[in-house]
Amino acid sequence: MKARLLAALLLLSAPALADGFDHLVSTIESHYGIKRMHIPLMGVANFAVKVAHLGGAHGFKLAIFQDLESCETCFELEDLDDLIAHLSDSSMHLLVQTHSHGEATYIMAGDIGKTTRMLVATFGSSQATLVEVTVDLKTLLRTISSHTTRATDWTD
């Protein structure tokens, strides 16, 4: 009985679990016809991070797309900008967007609470990498401020 109830709850909550990262990965896979690389033991590593909260992280997701040279229509910058803009309208907020020498990088953040999701997406000519980390907000702000202080110390 408990197993059936758990299965029903998981099925009902599946649309809610489709967050920015999963949406971006599935859109890339369906639109460009490529599959992300399988990384052995990634679930074990994510479980360890969830348990130990290393560096304030509460979990992470990683998707790597390789051998993009064979994909003739992959990652035109205008398409990527539209895709990221659509994603930022839904569940994530675009913080940084850069284009340089045919490569693009996007940094996005989710809604702020006790924890927040940070998504970094890089698209190059031969590889794309997406990383989402759920981080403790206090630890993130403390880390940013400590690096800012060090950077200003170097300029003095």
Number of C-alpha atoms within 10 A of each C-alpha: 6 7 8 9 10 11 12 12 11 13 11 11 11 11 9 9 11 13 15 22 24 14 14 18 19 16 13 20 14 11 11 15 11 17 15 17 12 11 10 8 9 13 12 10 12 17 15 14 17 16 11 13 15 12 12 19 22 21 20 20 15 20 19 18 19 17 12 18 12 10 13 9 12 20 20 14 14 9 12 17 15 11 14 22 14 14 19 17 10 12 17 22 18 16 12 11 14 10 12 8 7 11 17 20 18 19 20 21 21 19 12 10 10 9 19 18 24 20 24 17 21 18 23 18 17 14 14 21 17 21 16 21 20 20 21 19 17 13 14 16 11 11 13 11 12 11 12 11 10 10 11 9 9 7 6 5
